[in-house]
Amino acid sequence: MRSSVVLALSCLATFAIAEPIPYPPQATSKPKIPANFHPTFGNKKGNFQPTSAKVSKRRISERDTGGWVENGNVAVWNINDEDGVGAGNDQYTMYWGDGSVDQGWPARDQWVSFTEMFNANKAIMFSSCSTWGVDNDSGPEVGAIWNAIEAVAAETGVDHRFILATIIQESGGCVRVPTTNYGVRNPGLMQDHNGSGTCNSDITGEVDNPCPDSTITQMVTDGTGGTPDGDGLAQCINQSGWGTEADFYRAARLYNSGDIDGSGNLQDGIATHCYSSDIANRLTGWVSAEHGCYLDG
């Protein structure tokens, strides 16, 4: 039975990547960037996803770059760009604890819609590359990010809003973001675990402009479906295993640090202590309001 499901999903994946959902025209229109626009993005401490030596054989076997969400309670197979509660509020709430609704974390019915979230974050995507001294994204490159998210979401069952939130968290959507390496090589839009997709190679020194659509899709595929060297969002959701909204916030912590602290609190442990709280806020409308988490200095 499972082999039939995997085959069906494989066929869906092939179709999704070959025929991405076309981005709407407004996705590529550059908004006016305010002079005092200084949003928080870019993961300064890198990601510490575990190497294959530190995980079970079951998880190693999943590292074929084809991860998908196994729990139907959190998997999303139908793409709906008007999901959510509209635009939400551009404000930051500090979330503490284990990621559960019982401890105050947002339920999925409090998340913004994908369209509103994408449009609200375009100002970041069109200006983020200047942070690293490289050319900012063009309209077609931002449109290619839309297409890549939609296609990879259809392939993996990962909520497209969670993918977008991670892209903004990691790179601000800069397609030419440099690779970070704090013991683990993190290239691309999602600063994934040693993936192949990048338009700013730390190996060759080449910076691609324009960044090809296929490379943008590969960056999103690496971060969402995983790489041969590390887990993507799909595997992290599966590892969390609660079957509730908490899986997304716990998966964010796993993606960033490779583990959840023994206390169960998502602000504890190594790497970026604000990471899960940041993701929760992005999912509910935070774009450029003051960053209300001070755990990382």
Salt bridges, closest charged atoms under 4 A:
GLU62 OE2 - ARG58 NH1 2.59
ASP81 OD1 - HIS160 ND1 3.80
ASP83 OD2 - HIS160 NE2 2.79
ASP83 OD2 - ARG161 NE 3.49
GLU141 OE2 - ARG176 NH1 2.74
GLU150 OE1 - HIS160 ND1 2.78
ASP159 OD2 - ARG108 NH1 3.89
ASP159 OD2 - ARG161 NH2 2.88
ASP202 OD1 - ARG185 NH2 2.91
ASP231 OD2 - ARG59 NH2 2.01
ASP231 OD1 - ARG63 NE 2.93
ASP278 OD1 - HIS291 NE2 2.71
ASP296 OD1 - LYS45 NZ 3.53
ASP296 OD1 - HIS273 ND1 2.96
